[in-house]
Amino acid sequence: MTEISVGRAESFADPGRKVVEIGGIEIGVFKFRGAFTAFENICPHLGGPACQGVMLPRTVDDVTQDNVNLARTFSKTQHNVICPWHGMEFDITTGEHVTTKTLRLRKVEVRVDDGEVFVTVPDRRHQHIHASFTGERRRPGRDRSGDAPQA
């Protein structure tokens, strides 16, 4: 695997991100509360550019013990990116979909050394693997039944 510099840590807003293309693979590099994470820029729903969507704090309902909703507020500890194709929301620190934990962005290794941010580029280009809203995954090159294609 190849490790590539994507810039100086101080060049990233907080919260913020950069989307870079390296060897045909797009990677979203995020900074939130001083920590860096990185994911392949492929939404598991339908293959959209998830890392390029709007970034917002997670919306949280303030609910009393007797289930009265007092108000909606923005989280101070969680930030999401929203895929521009269909609105799927992912936590920028974990890559997980906010409600369907089986849907997640593919993590890419990231590290900071002497103020420089590095990502480890995956060895191969991944084919898009789409998932339904239920989290069901299909393998590339196989039909919906899961059987291998006939030659």
C-alpha positions in Angstrom: 0.0 0.0 0.0 1.1 3.5 -0.8 1.2 6.3 1.8 0.6 9.8 0.4 0.7 13.3 2.0 -2.6 15.2 1.6 -1.5 18.4 3.2 -0.6 20.1 6.5 -2.8 19.5 9.4 -3.3 23.3 10.0 -4.6 23.6 6.4 -7.8 21.7 7.4 -10.7 23.6 8.9 -12.1 22.1 12.1 -14.6 20.7 11.4 -13.5 20.3 7.8 -12.4 18.0 5.0 -10.5 17.6 1.8 -11.4 15.1 -1.0 -8.4 13.9 -2.9 -8.0 11.5 -5.9 -5.0 9.3 -5.8 -4.5 6.6 -8.5 -8.2 6.7 -9.4 -9.4 6.3 -5.8 -11.2 9.3 -4.2 -10.6 9.7 -0.5 -12.4 12.1 1.9 -10.1 13.2 4.7 -12.0 14.8 7.7 -10.9 16.8 10.7 -13.2 17.0 13.7 -12.2 18.2 17.2 -8.5 17.9 16.2 -8.6 14.3 15.1 -8.4 13.0 11.5 -10.4 10.2 9.8 -10.5 9.2 6.1 -12.9 7.2 4.0 -13.3 6.1 0.4 -15.6 8.6 -1.4 -18.2 5.9 -2.2 -21.6 5.8 -0.5 -22.6 2.2 0.3 -26.2 3.0 -0.7 -25.8 3.6 -4.4 -22.2 4.6 -5.0 -22.6 8.3 -4.7 -19.8 10.7 -3.7 -20.7 10.6 0.0 -17.6 12.5 1.3 -18.5 15.5 -0.9 -21.8 16.2 0.7 -22.9 18.9 3.2 -21.3 18.6 6.7 -23.6 19.4 9.6 -23.7 18.6 13.3 -26.0 15.7 14.1 -29.5 16.7 14.9 -30.5 15.5 18.4 -34.0 15.5 20.0 -34.1 16.7 23.6 -36.6 14.3 25.1 -37.8 14.2 28.8 -38.0 11.0 30.8 -41.7 10.8 30.0 -41.0 11.1 26.2 -42.0 14.7 25.7 -39.9 16.2 22.9 -38.7 19.6 24.1 -36.7 20.7 21.1 -34.2 19.7 18.4 -30.6 20.7 19.0 -27.3 20.2 17.2 -24.8 17.8 18.8 -21.6 19.3 20.0 -19.8 15.9 19.8 -21.0 14.4 16.5 -20.7 15.8 13.0 -22.2 14.1 9.9 -21.6 14.2 6.1 -24.7 13.9 4.0 -24.4 12.1 0.6 -25.6 14.5 -2.1 -27.3 11.8 -4.1 -30.0 10.6 -1.7 -29.3 12.2 1.7 -27.7 9.2 3.5 -26.0 10.6 6.6 -22.7 9.3 8.0 -20.7 10.1 11.1 -17.4 11.6 10.0 -15.5 10.0 13.0 -16.7 6.4 12.5 -18.1 6.3 8.9 -21.3 4.7 10.2 -24.8 5.6 8.9 -26.6 7.5 11.7 -29.4 4.9 12.0 -28.4 1.8 10.1 -25.1 0.8 11.7 -24.5 -2.0 9.0 -24.1 0.8 6.4 -20.8 2.5 6.6 -18.2 4.2 4.6 -15.0 2.3 3.8 -12.3 3.4 6.2 -8.8 4.5 5.0 -5.8 4.7 7.2 -4.8 8.2 8.1 -2.0 9.6 10.4 -0.4 12.9 11.2 3.4 13.1 11.4 5.2 16.3 12.2 2.1 18.3 11.2 1.7 16.5 7.8 -1.4 14.4 7.1 -0.8 11.1 5.4 -3.3 8.6 4.0 -2.6 5.0 3.1 -4.1 4.4 -0.4 -5.8 0.9 -0.8 -3.9 -1.4 -3.2 -6.7 -1.8 -5.7 -9.6 0.1 -7.0 -12.8 -1.2 -5.3 -15.8 -2.0 -7.4 -18.8 -0.2 -6.2 -20.7 -2.4 -3.7 -24.2 -1.1 -3.2 -26.4 -1.9 -0.3 -30.2 -1.6 0.2 -31.6 0.3 3.1 -31.7 -3.0 5.0 -27.9 -3.3 4.7 -28.0 -6.3 2.4 -24.8 -6.4 0.4 -24.3 -7.9 -3.1 -20.9 -9.0 -4.4 -19.7 -7.5 -7.7 -19.9 -10.1 -10.5 -22.8 -12.1 -8.9 -26.5 -11.9 -9.6 -29.1 -11.0 -7.0 -29.5 -14.6 -5.8 -25.8 -14.7 -4.8 -25.0 -17.4 -7.3 -21.9 -17.0 -9.5 -22.6 -16.0 -13.1 -22.7 -18.8 -15.6 -19.9 -18.9 -18.2 
